[in-house]
Amino acid sequence: MEPFTVVMRKFANNGVIADPSEIGVRQARRRRFTHPSAAAPPRAHAQPLWLAKPRASIVTRKVPSSDRFDVIVVGAGIGGALMAHSLCGKGLRILTIDRRHPVRGSSAESTAMIQHEIDVPLHRLARTIGHEKASRVWRRSAGAVEELESLIRDLGINCEFQSRHTLFLSGQELGTRALKREAQARQEVGILADYLDRAALLERYGINRSGAINSAISASSNPVQMTTGIFRVARRQGVEVVGGLEVTDVREGGDNVIVATDQGKMIEAAHVIFCSGYEFLECLRNPRHKLMSTWALASKPRLKRPDWLDKYLVWEASDPYLYFRSTSDGRVIVGGEDEKGEAAYLDPTKIEHKTAVLVEKLADLTGISLGKPDFSWSAAFGVTPDGLPMIGTAPGMSRIFVNGIWREWHYVCKNCGRPDIRRGSRPPGRRLGSVSPSVAWNGC
């Protein structure tokens, strides 16, 4: 799901601020720089499973300790945690801020199916951006999962992290021939992918579909415990985390960036990195970035399920598609039934219906009887035309970066979107990606 076409509106005055106090004037006079409703919808309906588990919070400051930092990371979800941690040990003063308490946005709403697979199949992505770039995107995505696993192990974070295979089932979007073509495309770029026909799929997994792809290099976790665990390590290395502080405007001025907040405070930094998922300031919005609504549920623990499910993530080539996995305490998590628009998930009449549909679809496909779920929730997520994330410098900027991550956790990568930032460094000459017409991962 993630170079994609981006036409982001340039900042006024070419992004140069003659007087930092000017931001406050503009902020009061022109509120378009606050999060618009399309970019910052209200939070999910009901509580996700992960917020009911221990180690779901971290200690934060109420206000920044200074008005000057080397790097400000905007967003305290998994993207912000990985970014802040990756910049540690470089002698930088790092501030991470979020308009909510940390890990109370889309990271907490995720089903944490950490896949190297993106929504756009490799053989189709190659037709859009070229074989070489598409191959690098997929290989880097696989490498990101492996790096994440190593990071969690090295940091000793207890977050139910588990390596998994994925089972990608045929559906209305991809049939037998397309799945065979996709499996071959992955194999040709060095990604393990075995095609299974109907007989093999039925025999091994009890699923009656025309075919499937069995792949390795994926994982699952408790996303909240993972994020808070990374932040705890980062805080011990000097990263400052402030919750309840919203950015309302951001401008470059010479060798600095001025950040205005809803508390009326101005903070200065050498670089600013937005790791805010699908939520952006109006000036950073991409008109082709659309929001969707989705629903998810978690069963009661120790649910009766096939043994193989504890080693797999399962999804299908349909639109909308069903996806599911198990947890360490024997729950089954199911998601899907996506709808266009960021407001649908707020409809209280939908969650009961969507939950019932997900329960029925899972039973029809696998025979698993969920009963009444322990948790049901809904949320918004972002999509792009070719499924790729927005990673690079903001248009016309050299010190403001965007590391956009959305739609589940297909893109968790601490290196792909990390700018080369060192104390006293000039803006990097090589950007992470071009800003027009497309934004790509560094090196793609």
N, C-alpha and C positions, 0 to 999 in steps of 0.2 A: 504494500500500500504506500509506496513512497518513491536526474535533474527534472522538475516539473515546471510547467509554464507559470511564470510569476510576473505580475505587473503590479509592483508595490509602489504606492504613491510616494513621491519624494517629499522630504521635509521642506517647509518654507524657508526662504532665504538660503537655499542650498545647504541647509543644516548647520549654518554658522550662527552662533549666538554672540551678539555684540555685548550684551549685558546679561549675566545669569538671572537677574531679577525679572528679566523680560518674560521668562517662563511663567512666573506667577501671574503676570498680567494676562498672558495668553490663556492660561489655564482658567482664569475666572471669566474671560470673555468668550472662550471658544472651547466648549466641553467635548468637542469631537475627538480629543486625544485620550479621553477615558475609554475604558473597555465598552464597546457597543454591545447591544443585546445579542447580536449574532455571534460575537466573538467571546462573550463571557456570559453564557446562560446560567441560570440558577443551578444549584447542585442536584444530585440525583434524588429520586424519590425512594424513600426507605433506606435502611442502612446496609451497606455491603458486609459480607461475612468478615472481612479482614479487620474492620474497626471494632469487632467484638472480641478480638484476640489480644493477648498481652503484648507488650513492647510496641504499642501503636503510636506512641508520642515521644517527642524529644524536648529537652529543655531549650528554650529560646529566649532571646532578649526582647523587651518591649520596644526599644528604640536603638538605633545604631550607636555604637560607642564613639563614632567620629563622623565628620562630614566629608572625609576624604579616604578613599580606598584605591587600591590598584585595580581590582576587578569587582564588579557587582554582577552577581548571577541572579536573574529575575525568574523565580519559580522554584518552589521547594518540594517538587515531586521527584520521581526517579531520575528524570533528565537533569534537574538541578543538582541532585545529590552526586551523580556521576561526574558532572562537569566540575563541581567544586572540589571533589576528591582528586580528580585528574590534575588540577592546578596546584594542589598542595606540594610542599617541599621545594618551591621555587623562590622563596623569599618574598611572596606576594601577600598583601593584606587583602583578604577576600571576604566579601559580604554577600550572603544569600538572603533574599527577601521574598516574601509571598504575601498576597493580600488576604490569605486565609492562614490558619495554623498549618504548619508543614504536613504534607501527605494527607490533605483533605480535599484534593481535587481529583483529577482523572486517574491518578495512580492508585488511589484507594478503591476506585470503581472498576478497575481492571480485573479480568479473570486470570491474568498473569500467565497466559500461554505464551511463553517466550520462544518465538519461532524464528528460524532463519528464513522461512518461506514468507514472501510478501503476497499481497492479494492479486497482483498481476503476474501470471505465470511467466517463467523465464522466456519461453519461446515467443510469447506475445510482446513482452517488454522489449525484446530484441528488435522487433519490427518497428517499435516506437522510437527508441533511442539508439539503436544500433547494437549489433551482437557484442562488440568489445565492451561497451559501457554496461550493458545489461549483465554480462558475465561478471564484471567486476562488482557490480551492485550485489549480486547474489553471493559471490564469494566473500565479500566483506561482511555481509549480513551473517553468514555462517561463522566467520571469524569472530564477529562481535559476540555471539552466543558463547563461543569457547573462551573468549577473554573474560566475559562476565562470570562464567563458572570459576575460572581461575581466581578472579578478584574476590569473589565471595568466599572461596576456600582459603585464600591467603589472609583475608581480614578476619576470618573466624566468625562470620556472621551467621547466627542461627535463624534461618528464615524458610525452612522447609524446602530448600533448593534441591532439585532433583533433575538429573539428565533424563531426557525422554526422546522417544521416536515420535514421528507424526504419521498419521494415517490420513491421507488426502483422498476423499471419496469422489467418485464420478457424480455428476449432477447435471442440472439443466444447462450450465455454462460450459462444461467440458465432459465429453463422452469418452468412449473407449479409445478412439483414434487420437484425440487431442491429449489424453493422459499419457498414451504411449510416446507421443512426440515430446511431451513435457519431461517425462522420465529420461528420455534419450538426451534432451538438451541439458539437463542437470548433470548427467553422467559425463558429458563431453567437457564440462567446465570443472570437473573434479569433485562434484557433490554426489554423495552416495544416494541413489534413488532406485528402488526396485519396483517395477510394475507388477501388479497382481491382477490376474483375471478373476472373473466371477467365481469360478470354482475354488480357487485358492483363497479368496477373500471370505467366502462362506465357510470353508473348512477351518481356517485359522482363527477367524474373528466372529463367525456367526452373523455376518452382515451381508445382505443380499443386494448388492449393487453390481453394475456391469464391470467395474474395475476400481483400482485404487493405486496410489503411490505410497510406498513405505520408505520414509526418510529418517536419517539420524540428525544429530546436531540441533536439538531443541531442548527445552527445559520448562520447568514450572517452579513457582515459589509462592511464598506469602509476600505480595508486593509491598505492603506497608512495613512489615518487619525488615525487608531488604532495604527499603529506602531509609528508614530510621537508623538501621545499623550502619549504613554508609555515612550518614550524617554524623553519627556519634564519633566515628573514626575521624571524620573531617574536622569536627569541633575540637578534638584533642590535638589536632595539628594547627589550630589557630583560626579555622574558618568561623566566622560570626554568622548566626542564623537569627533573623528577625521575622516574626509572624505578624499578621494583621497590618501590614504596611503596603499600600498600593501605589504603584507607579502611575502617574497621570500624564507625564510628558517626559521626553528624553531628547536631548539635542547635543550635537558635537560642536565644540568650540576650540579650534586650534588643536592642542595636544591632549585635550580633556573631553569628557562627556559630562554634562550636567543632567541629573535626574531629579525631577520634581515628584513629590509624593502627596498623598491625600492629607497628610498631617501638616502640610505647608512647609515641609522641610526640603531643603536642597542638598543633594549629596553629589559629590564630585568623584569621578573615577577616570583612570586611564583607559579602561575598556568596560563595556557592558555587554553581557551575553544573555539573551532572552531564551530561557528553557521553559517556556510556559505552555508547552503542548499546543493545543488548538486555540488558546486564548492570546490575543494580541492587542496592543494599542491600535487605535484606528489608523495611525500613520504607518503601521507595519502590516496591515491586512492585505491579503491576496484575494482578488475578486474571484479567482477560480477555486479557492479553498472553500468547500461546502461543509456544513454540519449535518450530522445525522443523529437519530435517536436509536438507542438499543436497549435491550432488556437482558437480565441475567438472574440466575437463581442458584442456590446451594441447598442440597438435600440435608437430611439429618445425618449424623456421623454413623459410621459402620454400616452403610447401606450395602445390601447384597448386589454384587456386580461381578462381571467376569474378571478373572485374574489378570488378563492381558492389559486391561484398561489402566492399571497402575503404572504401566511403563510407556503409555502413549498419550499424545494429544490428538484429538480427532476433529476434522473439519471437512467441509464438502464444497464442491465446485458448483455452487448455486448462488442465487441472488434473490432474497437474502439467504445467507448460509447458516447452518446449525454448527456449533462447535461445543466441545465438551471435554472434560478431563476429571480425574479423581484428585483427592487431597490426601495428605498424610494421615488424617484421622478417619479416612474411609467415606468422606462425602463425595458426591458427584456434583460438579459445577457445570451448568449449561448456559449458553448464551445464544443470542440471535434475534430474529424477527425485526431486523433493522427497518427504520422508516426514514424518509427524507424529512429534513427540518429539525431544528434544535428544540422545538417546543413540544413535540409529541410525547416525549418521555415524561413530561410534567403532568400529563393527563391522568388523574387518579383512577379513572375508569379503565385505562388501558392495561395497567400492570397486572391485574387479576386475569384478564383475557390472555395477555401475552405469556404469562406464566403457565397457564393451562395449555396453550399451544406448544410451548417448549417441552413440557412434561409429556404431552401426547406424541410429539415428533420423536423424542428420545426413545420412548417405549416402542413405537412402530419400527424404528431402525435397529434397536439393540435388544429389545425385550426387558430392559431395565425398568423396574417399577419404582418411581421416585416417591410416591405418596405426596403428602403436603410438605413443601419445602420449608426449611428452617429460615431461610433468608431469600428475599426477592428484592431486586433493585433495578433502577433504570438510570440512564445517563446519556449525555451527548458525546459525540466523537467527531473528529474531522476526517475528511477524505479529499483526495486530490485526483486529477484526471488519470495519472498513470501510477497512482499508489505510492509515490516517492515523497519523502519528507522535505521540508524546506530547511536547508542548512547552508549558511553562507553569511556574507556581510549584507547589511541593509543597503538599499540603493543609494549610491552617492556617498556612502559612509566607509570609513576605514577602521573605526573603533567600536562600532555597534554591530554585534553578531546576532543572528537568529539561528537557533538550533531547535527546529520544530519537530516534535515527536507526537504522533497521535495514532489512533486506532490500535488498541491492544498494545502489545509490547514487542512487535516485530522489529523495532528499530533501536532497541536498547544497545548503545555502543558508546563507550567512554572516549574513544579515540577518533571515530569518524568525523565528529563534529567539533573537535577541540581546536581552537585557534592557537597559533604559536605566540604565546604571551609570556614575556619575561619582564622582570623589573627594569624599568627605564628603556624598554624596547620601543622602537618606532613601530608604526602599524605594519603588519606583515605584508610583504610585497606580493605574496601568492595567496590569493583568497581561497577560502574553502570551496567556493563554487561561484560560477558566474551568477549575476543577478538578473540578467535579461538576455535571452528569453527564458533561461532555465537555471535552476539551482541544483547542483549535484553534490554528492559526497566528495570530500577531498580525495583527489586521485582518480575519481571516476571519469 
